Amino acid sequence: MENKIIPYGRQNITEEDLKAVVETLNSDYLTQGPKIEEFEVAFAKYVGSKYAVALANGTAALHLCALALDVKEGTKVITTPITFAASANCIRYCGGEVVFSDIDPDTYLLDINKVRTLLEASPKGTYQGIVPVDFGGRAVNLEEFKALADEYGLWIIEDACHAPGGYFTDSKGAIQNCGNGKNADLAIFSFHPVKHIASGEGGMITTNDEELYKKLLMLRTHGITKNADCFINTKDFAAGAENQTAYPGWYMEMQTLGYNYRLTDFQAALGLSQLNRADEGIDRRRAIALKYAEAFTDKTFIKGQADSIEGHAYHLYIIEAENRVGLYNYLREHKIFAQIHYIPCHLMPYYRELGWKEGDMPHSENYYKYCISLPMYPTLTDEEQDFVIGKINTFYELQS
Ligand SMILES: *Cc1c(COP(=O)(O)O)cnc(C)c1O
């Protein structure tokens, strides 16, 4: 027991997954084969969106979202500092300005009231978009955000990397799945190994907007289209001959500056195989969360555990703990690799250089002093979780 590393999150690769990958490796396609579309269709169905676009990783997904929404110099976008840096960086890739807004100290999510105050303080048209993050797996109430965004003419990119399978219940009592495209223009997911569904590297954008969907398909592959209905140059030019009635078979056009952000077919096969078990994984995550919550109910050294919140996808199980650095080091001595999510993004040297400073986001900065993410992944055994809980209790007993 003492010798096995317990990380905060890890992938689970089954025999079935291996079979799916090997099958694809033995097929005619390595990249952009039939598995990509199969994965996209299945994923769109899983979250309840019309369209899905598979990509090389979640960061590429964010980048293309920002491009598709025309982020450029002068575009101002609001996001939370308590997220992985990519949520903000995608705006910077396109030359836009990131405006951080503080979290709610209880939910750790972007505080809609703070965003409203920010919007009210400037003339309409100052800001163009919001990137809310379903942080830790807890779904943002996007119905409320959409109402606010509509009022100010803003778009929304939902960063749902932590929350495939998560949801919130809207004002009419309907379940709104993360990434279903109902209350956001675009949503993004990551298939990095610590996330719910692993494909090595990998990402997905989901949307209900056909125009954005078509743009994304082009941006994913160098800005190139092979769809004859969209061609701009003439048939004669395309064929290199006169009086042509059709475009020749080889013809394609690069119409916009795109990237190579494709996922490979064998990664899509892995993602698809993992997606088939996604609900099982969420159930197990919820059971783990419940057990932590029960174990810590009467403990004064811990607060803020997200116990049994409906619709929580539990990518992370975060607590705020006294003597956090002591606890982190003690757990590490016992090969329990808890993690900190996140160092506030606005205080990364890159963003400090852009003018952000300590004191700008008091709730985020205070949260950072105490937060720690405990091991949370479907293959964490009961025995391992007991070991983790036991070590946490021992640490605080030794303190008192
Ligand atoms: C993982 C993650 C990303 C980036 O995804 P990659 O696939 O690692 O590029 C973006 N945002 C959040 C919130 C994430 O957790």
The ligand as a MOL file (V3000), in Angstrom:
LIG
                    3D

  0  0  0     0  0            999 V3000
M  V30 BEGIN CTAB
M  V30 COUNTS 15 15 0 0 0
M  V30 BEGIN ATOM
M  V30 1 C -7.2400 20.4580 -19.7930 0
M  V30 2 C -7.8560 21.7890 -19.9380 0
M  V30 3 C -7.6930 22.5690 -21.0900 0
M  V30 4 C -6.7510 22.2400 -22.2000 0
M  V30 5 O -6.9000 20.9980 -22.7320 0
M  V30 6 P -5.6350 20.2760 -23.4380 0
M  V30 7 O -6.3010 19.1050 -24.1220 0
M  V30 8 O -4.7010 19.8770 -22.3640 0
M  V30 9 O -5.0540 21.2280 -24.4110 0
M  V30 10 C -8.3970 23.7650 -21.1630 0
M  V30 11 N -9.1810 24.1900 -20.1650 0
M  V30 12 C -9.3370 23.4760 -19.0290 0
M  V30 13 C -10.2270 23.9950 -17.9600 0
M  V30 14 C -8.6690 22.2660 -18.8820 0
M  V30 15 O -8.7910 21.5800 -17.7430 0
M  V30 END ATOM
M  V30 BEGIN BOND
M  V30 1 1 1 2
M  V30 2 1 2 3
M  V30 3 2 2 14
M  V30 4 1 3 4
M  V30 5 2 3 10
M  V30 6 1 4 5
M  V30 7 1 5 6
M  V30 8 2 6 7
M  V30 9 1 6 8
M  V30 10 1 6 9
M  V30 11 1 10 11
M  V30 12 2 11 12
M  V30 13 1 12 13
M  V30 14 1 12 14
M  V30 15 1 14 15
M  V30 END BOND
M  V30 END CTAB
M  END
